Amino acid sequence: MCKLFVTDADGSLLDSNNKISEANINAINELRSKGIIYTIATGRMFSSILPYALELKVNAPVICFNGALIKDAYTKKVYYYNPIQSEDAVKAINILRDSGYQVNLYIDDRLVVEEINEKVEWYLSFNRVEVDAVGDLAEYIRKTGKGTAKIYAIGDIKNPAPVEPEVYDELSKIVLVSTSGGGHLEINAKGVSKGNALKTLANMYNIKRDLVAAVGDNLNDLSMIEYAGFGIAMANAPELVKIKADFVTKSNNDDGVAFAINKIFTRQQSLAV
């Protein structure tokens, strides 16, 4: 059975045009009509995912910043928040900058960058969010003393490449490093993950792990796919994610979420017989 169903956004719920298909909307509506709790777990900031959450009428708080924030879409109540503290943020910023990455910070639900450049404009093309260009980011953090919900490090947008092992090792000493694809890095405080946030959410509703289903398409989704009683990987996911999943659905451009939901219903009906 399933009582809590959670989907990743980019590469899973959303197609390549950042749209939710009619089939996915209808399937999620059917989920809610059957009393199943549905929400989104994303690497995005709260303001970026909010329009989609409202469109789908989520009936549980959304998980943002890869699990650093759990926040209600309607009341705006924060249930959990675990940012990268200022000292660790400065260290990570310096490592990333020296390695050629564009560094995005997320402070007070606003995007904070050094300057508006090609990589920032690329990011803003699919994330309609408020942005502040503040100059030297490390100095900005030192002056304000603020932490950041997440660091998104943008690599080469024309020729994506995996992170260099030395850079990964340096960062991993102070923060948690993952990826959402394209050679870009998703960086959070130690202990933050979609899996841990999903566990927190399930506990809020007193839902056992084996009654949770989760859908994702990338390495930052792996922890919640492994936590869920029924973990689902998109067809466009890396092989490692598919191997760890209980089921591989269709791609994000082929209504994969709707197909997964139908699989859940079929599974529940078979278990009820």
Secondary structure, 3 states (H helix, E strand, C coil): CCCEEEECCECCCECCCCCCCHHHHHHHHHHHHCCCEEEEECCCCHHHHHHHHHHCCCCCCEEEHHHCEEECCCCCCEEEECCECHHHHHHHHHHHHHCCCEEEEEECCEEEECCCCHHHHHHHCCCCCCEEECCCHHHHHHHHCCCECCEEEECCCCCCCCCCHHHHHHHHCCCEEEECCCCCEEEECCCCCHHHHHHHHHHHCCCCHHHEEEEECCHHHHHHHHHCCEEEECCCCCHHHHHHCCEECCCCCCCHHHHHHHHHHHHHHHHHC
